[in-house]
Amino acid sequence: MRGAGTEVPGESGRPAPTPSTTPTPTLLEVFRRLDAGPRGLTEGEAEERLARVGENRVPDARDPSWARLFARSARDPFTAVLLCLGLVSAAVHAWGTASVILLLVVVSCVLRASGEHRADRSTAGLRRLVATTVTVQRRADEDTAPATREIPVEELVPGDVVRLGPGDLIPADVRLLRSAGLTVHQAALTGESAPVRKSAAESDTTDSAAGTGDFQHPHLCFQGTSVAAGSATAVVTATGADTRFAAAYRRTGKPPATTFERSVQGVSWILIRFALLTPPLVLMANAALRGRGLETLPFAVAVAVGLTPEMLPVLVTTCLARGAARLARTHDVIVRRLPALHDIGAMDVLCVDKTGTLTQDRPVVDRALDAEGHDDPGVLRWAAAAAWWSLQLADLPAPDALDEALLTAVDEDTLTSYDGVTALPFDPGRRLATVVVRTPGRLGTHTLITKGAAEAVLERCALSDEERARLRALAAAQAADGLRVLAVATAERPAGVRPQERGLTFRGLVTLRDELAPTAAEALAGLAARGVTVKVLTGDHPGTAARACRDLGIPVDGVLTADRLDTLTDAELTDLAGRTTVFARCTPDHKTRITRALQTGGHTVGFLGDGVNDLPALRTADVGLAPRDAAGVTRDNADLVLAGKDLTAIGHAVAAGRHAGGNIASYLRITLSSNLGNVIAMLSAGLLLPFLPMLPAQVLVQNLCFDAAQLAFAYDRPAPSALRRPTVLDPRALLRFIVGFGALNAVADLATFGVLAFALRGPGDDEALFHSGWFTENLLTQAVVMVLLSLGVRGGLRGTRDRRPGPVTWSAAALAATGLFLPMSPLGTLLGLSPLPGVYYGLLAAVLALYAVGLTAARAHHEHRSRTAG
């Protein structure tokens, strides 16, 4: 029975989210304020109020349009870089370049907007699965008797009288008029894992002391909660934006920038600086050393465009969209915001609640102990018999969670071996329940069975003070270990005598624990193997949460309760949060503060929540996750919507995110390092040669060939080792990588300059041959870079233990073939290229071989430093 144990960890009331210190109005005052009565509104009054106060809708229930999603996609920093370069290209009349850039921007925005629009349609479909009608009591006019009928929830207005039954969602904030055995799930608003008893009695309005939350008032129910058991009639006090549900949503504010957004901004500023610096450098150098003026501006713009990864928005969107589609198709996970897939791949800390995630929302029997603390199945049989006859004789609609656990733990013969006589059901004031059964084999004798809180039962037992203290300590030790505790006592009484709960014989204790989620242990092991640390943020008792963690194999490095957390500064909490596993007795504000502290400590944080009370932390986290049966406003604000509150699905999402993030990181490393090397070489050659080292059109065609080849990264599959740790796009690490490998690429390019000088007997003898030689060498070195750097095992790159050639290898081969055959093709002639002499290819092969050796050595050194730093 609820509360029928010693202080059950996790069931003592947690602090309410919204305190209320104003006196509770009486029912008569409520009716006067609403200008309503217990018979309900007339149809005319309801229509007038609906026009005045508006529909009863959840905040922000509408999804953004496709056009709005497209415009939001265009604000991406990478897209802004490309648009700026496109405008510069148009300004210097490089219409081909400007057109290509604009096409890439449009394709990227269309892909991203379409993917997010499909996700929004999916979540809208989930909203339609929720009940949308309510039973209301209305009158045709003042003189007509009230009648009940079903109306859409949106048409509900203050003053309406509604009827509620088991399983019904509370459609608005209401004040109970009548109730019978009513219990309500308030987890969506308060996080309480157990149903809360509600009552319409006027006397109940005073049992919440000042300073407790309105959610504790037994006569008030709120939108976003649901009926667990019983029935009620209630008057609607607030709808739509005036409900506590809407107020909880409004307090969440605007979510901060996520990991992906911060990474994108960092990389974008690197590109912007290079892109803005390159054209002036080219112009000034050519003007100072070669006397060239604005005629070199198209070349300078082409070099800047060549530095920028034009295909990046398309490749990022393609990687993320493919991962999101695969998750939806194979694991029923909806990615509502495409960049969130990268964020969950970068996630290294996941914050979860205990109930429903690590454990199921029901207890199971752990042990039955006698007075000495030894296992005794007989104690469980007594407790189960008491639960069975309480259910039968007290005419209860269904057993509560604790009684159901007792009944499940014994066989049916145990329950039917006794013949019940009478029952005193559980009373919260007495904290126990008693049944009387006929004693088997003894006519005229009845057996009284009492079970409940250890303190309450022990007070009624015939024990010495020392024995009673010892048994209290035994019960307290079990409770401190995270278990719920029921005490059981019996007594024999003559039939016909009124049973007295005095002088009982103590039989023992029954301990219960939360049943573990069936897939939790395996999923947690998988997350740990991928470098994701799980933090438990719960409103439950710290012992209960710690016990669940231990049962699931989660190392509990520390437990922090809300009262201790309130004494910490932000800096102290940041230091402590990374070393703490369990945060207990948490309110929504605590969860949000812990999430921020983890982010301040350098972690990428995911938060799994299902109630409105979880919304502030969910929006604060880098990636918010919610199950499909979460509160509607929570699900609509989540980045990923899961089929269920199951950590296994999160493991699949992490793998998909790291797959996409690894490919994006591979593309950035390879294309930026190669592009930077080419730019350095072109700037150097431009100062040494009497002509431009490559024509603007040749630069753009070469760059487009390279970018087109690198679209293969969107379809590549990183090695399993790349999925074992978070994939973070670190701008500083990226800058170090591209500078180091870009310089090596520039050395290879300049060595080719020497080869061309030897093969052509002076670089000034044939400008077309020089352009052709460098065009071929650039594409071949880029192909080598793609193959060799994609074999790396760090940072999301491909493992050296390769299988068959993948998309990147085939694409690199096509790029190399283009570099070899394009100069001798008719298209090469149009671009100003010409066939090369045979001696050049032999010398170029030697340069490429040396470059490959140097690249392999540099890659090995980089991997060693990364492992050492990690």
Protein Blocks (a to p, Z undefined) as FASTA:
>chain_A
ZZiaccdehiaccddfbdcfbdcddfklmmmmnopafkopafklmmmmmmmnopaddehk
bccdfklmmmmmmmpmklmmmmmmmmmmmmnopaklmmmmmmmmmmmmmmmmmmmmmmmm
mmmmmmmmpccbdcddddfblmbccddddddfklpcehiacdddehiacfbdcddfbdch
iacdfklmnopabdcdddfbfklmmmpcghiafklpmkbccehiacfbdcdddddfbgcj
lpmklmmmmmnopadddfklmmmmmmmmmmmmmmmmmmmmmmmmmmmmnopafklmmmmm
mmmmmmpcfklmmmmmmmmmmmmmmmmmmnopacfblklmmmmmmpcbdcddfehplpcc
bdcdfbdcdfkopacfklmmmmmmmmmmmmmmnopabdcfklmmmmmmpcfklmmmpccf
bdcdddfklopacdddddehiahiacddddddfklmmmmpccdfklmmmmmmmmmmmmmn
opacdddddddddehiacddehiacfbdcdddddddfklmmmmmmmmmnopacddddfbd
fklmmmmmmmnopacfbdcdfklmmmpcfklmmmmmmmpfbdghiafklmmmmmmmmmmn
opacddddfbfklmmmmmmpmbdcddfkbcfklmmmpmbdcfbdcfklmmmmmmmmmmmm
mmmmmmmmmmmmmmmmmmmmmmmmmmmpcbdfbdfklmmmmmmmmmmmmmmmmmgccdfk
lmmpccdddfklmmmmmmmmmmmmmmmmmmmmmmmmmmnopaklpmmlmmmmmmmmmmmm
mmmmmmmmmmpcgehiacfbdcdddfklmmmmmmmmmmmmmmmpmklmmnopacddfklm
mmmmmmmmmmmmmmmmmmmmmmmmmmmmZZ
